[in-house]
C-alpha cells in the first residue's frame, strides 16, 4: 500500500511540466496521504531501500526548484532525515545512507547563497526598552532624560546585530563539520516552521526524543549484575548519538512552537528528554532554555482563545480597558452635607445621667 502510493506520486512528479509547477506545489502540500506514506517509508527504510533513493532525489529536485511550497514540502522531512543519518553514523552504517547524506549536503549548500548567487546572511537587531514589542509598551515606562550618555547607549544597543551566516561551502561531511551542518539545516527548518503543516510537528518531537535518549537506560529499567547463567543476559544498548549545545537549542526552538500547536504532551516529553541530556552533557545554555520552558508551562496547556502560536496572549496595544460598574474609583466617594443643628450635647447628658446613677449605687453598696 505504501509503495503503491509513493510510486504513483513519483509518476505524477515525473510527468509534471514546468508550467504547472505552482499548481502542483499547492496540491502536493495538502496531500496528507502521500506525506504519511513517506514518513512510514522512512521509518522502514531497510524494507524500501531502493524507494528511499528515488524519494531523496525527488525531494532534492523539489528544493532546488526554488518554488516555496515545494521547498517547504521537502523541509518537513528534514528532521527525520537528520536523525536517520546521525543514527547511521553512530552505528557505523554510513555506506547505506549515502543518498540521505547527499540530500542533506545539497540542501545545506543551496542555502549558502541567495537567488542572485551572493552569500546569504540572516540578521536581526536586538530590541531595546524604548522600542515597542509584544512584551511591553514604551509609554508605560518611566520617561528617561535624553542626556548624551543615554542617547549613546540607545544607539549602541540598536547597532548590535545578531547574524547567521555566511557559512562555508562543504564538499563532504566528516566528524568535524557534521553537527555544524545539521545545526544549520535545523535553523533553515525553523525559519519556515510557521508555514509547515501541524501534522509535521508530531514526527519532529518524536525524532527529538529518540535522538537524545538513544543509548541511555530508561527510568525503572535495571540490568542484571549476576553472570554465569543464560538468565543474566543483558540487552545491548544502542550507540549514543553525539550532540552539541547549538544543535539542541535549534531543536528546542521548534519544540516550543509545537507545544502550542496541537502537540503539548509529546513536546513536553521532548523538552524533558533534552533537559536530561543537557544535564548529562553539562550544557548550561540548553539547561537555561529547558528550565525556562518547563517553568513557563508548569500550569499545563493553556488553550486560551487569546493564545498565539508561541503561547503568548496577544492583545491590542491601543485598546483601552473597560471600566466595570462595580469598580470603585475616586468618583465613587461623594460628599454628603450634614445638618446644621446637631443635638450632640443633649444626647451626651442623657447618656451620662444613667451612668452617674449606676456609679452612686455601686458606692453605696461598697459602703455597707
PyMOL commands that set and color helices and strands:
alter all, ss='L'
color gray80, all
select helices_A, chain A and resi 2-14+18-29+32-43+49-64+68-75+78-91+94-110+138-140+148-158+178-191+193-195+199-213+230-232+245-259+264-281+284-296+330-332+344-367
alter helices_A, ss='H'
color red, helices_A
select strands_A, chain A and resi 121-125+161-165
alter strands_A, ss='S'
color yellow, strands_A
deselect
rebuild
show_as cartoon
